[in-house]
Amino acid sequence: MPTPIDSRRLVGTWWRVPEEDEPGTAVYRRDGVPLPPARGRRGFTLQPDGGAKVLGPGPTDRRESTASRWQLDAQGQLHVEGVPEAASAPVTLSGDRLTLKR
C-alpha cells in the first residue's frame, strides 16, 4: 500500500502539463516551475480550508478562475470539483510533480 500523502503538501497552485503525461496519467507541476509556453494552460489552486479555484482560459483567452472545493480521501484519491481528471483520482506527489491516475 502506498504511503499516504499529507494533504498540506497539496496546498498551492498546480498547472496541467499534458506534454509530460504518460498513458493513464495526468501531470501537474507546482506554480513557479518553468514550463514550456502553452496557450490556455489549465490548473487549480488548493487552499488549506478545502476551498479551491479552477484556473483556465476564458472566452477572451484571459485567465479566469472559478470557485471550487477539494479533498483528499482516506484512499489517497484527490477530488477537485470542476477538474475532470481530479474527480476521483489516485494521486502521486513527488517534489513539484503531481500525478493523477485516470
Protein Blocks (a to p, Z undefined) as FASTA:
>chain_A
ZZdddfklmgccddddfklpcehiacdddehiacdddehiacddddfkopacdddddfko
pacdddddddddfkopacdehiaklmopcdddehjaccddZZ
